[in-house]
Amino acid sequence: MNDLLTDSFVSDAKIQPPSEGDVEMGAPLPRSNSDMGLEAFNKQIQEVEKQVQKVSSLLKKLKESNEESKTVTKASAMKAIKKQMDKDVDEVGKTARNVKAKLEAINKENLANRKKPGCEKGTGVDRSRMNMTNALTKKFKELMTEFQTLRQNIQDEYRAVVERRVITVTGTRPDEETIERLIETGDGEQIFQKAIEEMGRGQVISSLRTKQGCSRPMCTLTLVPLVLTDLLGHGSPSRSPRRDPRQH
């Protein structure tokens, strides 16, 4: 899904406006939408628009769930939120792949449609098809970029959580490489569980709150960002400037 977030995804789908020399002068306008295939085309566009709207709704839900995760105080509630976020992320991935495939198919049909009389490159029918396809492709890419931004924000928060946990357990601040390794291997969770077993749950949570200024019980975000990583990027999380945990 990396290509969903690249400029090439849109540029591959986008057809540049034809130059004057490419326009078929005097090409007859279609007598009806159905004659030139626009009726079927419009139905395809409407179907994709519904899917794009679904992605938009899921993105809104994920944002709301992330905000809710910052205020919950019970482990059971956090578990329920994470489960719902996992479900929503999976649905975004499935829907986004479907949208991408349909947009690619529509673009191929747009090119093939130019072979029909009255639908040549630069005609009114051709421009209508290209403009509608390009507009929908742009909207879809913007949603995917917004999704990536949300994912990155949650990753940054989780990176700060892991850093606080290491400081609580070891008394020292880990370097960036150590934090990345703990996130990639999942040891950030294991080291925290081990601390709870050895020090006691109350002592660990109290330490996290007082020493690092964390207002969230167990800092709540757990492994949600690693789930988000799967849709829009594979491999190790991208490196980005980390926020100072004391700012939370």
N, C-alpha and C positions, 0 to 999 in steps of 0.2 A: 504493500500500500504506500510505499515511499513516494511513488510517482504521483500520488494524489496531491502532494504538497509542493510539487515543483512547477516552475513556470512552463516547462515543456508539456505538461499535461494539458494546459489551456491552449498553448500555442499549437499543439498538434491538432486540437479540435477546432481551433479558430480558422476560418477562411478569410483571408484578407480581402477587403473591398476591391472589386475588379477595377482595373484602369480603364480609361475611356476607350482604348484600343481593343479591349476585350469585350466590350458591350456589343451585343448583337443589335445594331441599329434597326429600328422598325419591327422588332420582334413583337408579335401579336400578344396582347394581354389575354389571360385565360378567361374563358366565358363563365366559368364557375370554379369554385374551389375544388370540387370533386373531380372535374375534368383534368386538372393538373396534379392530382394526388395530394392536395393540401388537406383534404378532410381526414385522410388516414394519418397524415403527418401531425395534424393538430391533436389527434387522439394520443399519439405516441408522446408528444410533448406534455400533454396533461397528465399522463401516467407517470412520467419522470418527475414532473413538478410535485406530485403527491409524495413521491419517495423523498425528494429533497426537503419537503416540508416536514416529513417524518424525522429526518436527520436533525433538522432545526429544533424540533420539539424534544428530541432525545438529548440534544446538547443543553437545552434549557434545564432539563431534569437533572443532568449531571452537575451543572453549576449549583443548582439548589441543594442537591445531595451533599456536595462538597462543603457548602456553607453550613449545612445542618451538622455535618461531622465535626465541626469545630465547637459545637455547643453541647453535644450529648455527654452524659455523665455515666451511662451504664454500658458495660461491655456488650450486653445483648443487643442494645440499640445500635451500637457501632457495627456489630456483626451484620445486623439487618440492612444497614445503610450500605455497607461494603458489598453485600450480596446483590442488592438492587443495582448498584453502580456496575458491578461485574456484568450483570444481565444487560444493562443499557449499553455498555461499551460493546458487548458482543453484537447487539442488535445494530448499533451504528456501523460496525465493521461489515456486517452482512448487507445492510441496506446500501452503504457507500459503494461496495463492490458491484452491486446490482446497478446502481445509478451510473457508475463509470462505464460498465459494459454496454448499457443502453445508449449512452451518449456517443460512444464510439460507433455503435451500429447505426445510429441516426446520421452521423457524419458520413459514413460510407454510402448510405442511401441518398444523402444530399448530393454527393458527387455523381452517383449513378443516375439520379433524376435529371441531371443536366443534359443527358442524351435524348431526352424526350423533346419533341417539337414544342416550342413556346416556353420551355423551361431552361433554356441555355444559360450559361454563366452571365450574370449581369441583368437578367430579366427580373420583373417584379416578383415572380414566384420564387426564383432562386434567392433573391435578396431577403425575402420574407423567411424562407427556411433557414438561411445562414444567420440572420439576426436573432431569431428566436433561439436557435441552438446555442449560439455564442453567449447570449444573455443568461441562459440556464446554466451553461458550463461555468461561467464566471461566478454565479451565485453559489454553485456547488463548491467550487474551489475556495471561496471565501469562508464557507462553513467549515471546510476541512482545516483551513488555516486557523480558524477560531478554536477548533477542537484541539489542534496541536498546542495552541497557547495555553488552554486550560490544562492540558496534560503537563506542560512544562512548569506551570505554576505549582501544580500538585507535587511534581517531582522535586522542585526546589524546597517546598515545605517539608517533604519527607526527608530530604537530604539533611535539613537542619535538625529534624527529629532524631535521625541516626547519630548525628554529631553529639546532640545532648545526651543520648543514651550512653555513648562511649565515654563521655566525660564523667557521667554519673557512676559508671562501673569501674573505670580505670583511674579517674582523677586527672587525666591528661587530655588535651585537645588533639584529635586525630588530624592527619593531613588529608588533602583531597584524594590522594590515591587510595588511602585506607577506607575512606567513606565510600568511594566508588566500588571497591571490592566487596565491602559489606552489603551494599545494595544489590550488586549483581549476584552474589552467592546466597543472599537471604540471611547471612549471619547477623545482620543488624537485629533481626527478630530473635535469633537464638541467644545472642549475648544478653538481650534484655530479659528473656525468660530465665536464663541462668542466674541473673542478678536477683530476680524475684525469689527464686528458690533459695538462694544463699542468704540474702539480706532481709527478705520479707517484703511482701507487696506494699504495705503501708509505708515502709521506710524508703523504698525506691520511688514511689509516687511523690512522697513528700520532698525527696531530694530533687526530683525533676522540677517541681513547682518552685521551691525556694531558691535553688542554686541557679537555675536557668530561666526562671521567669515564665515557665510554660503554664498557661491557664487552662489547658485541656488535659483531663485525666488520661495519662499514658500517651498524651499528644495525639491520640485517636487515628491518625491517617493510615497507619499500618502499611499494607501492601497495595493499596489502591493504585498508586502511580505506576507500579510495575505491570498492572493489568492494562492500564491505558497505553503503556509503551507498545504493546503487541500490535495495535492497529496501525499506528502511524510511523513506527520505526522499529527495526529489529536490531539485535546486538546490544551493546552497552548503551546506557542513557547518554544523551549528548551532554557535554560539559558546558556549564554556564556559571557565571558569577554567583556565588552563594550569598544568601542574606545572612547577616549577623543574627544568630539565634536570640541575642538579647533584644532585638527589635520586635520580637513576637510578644 
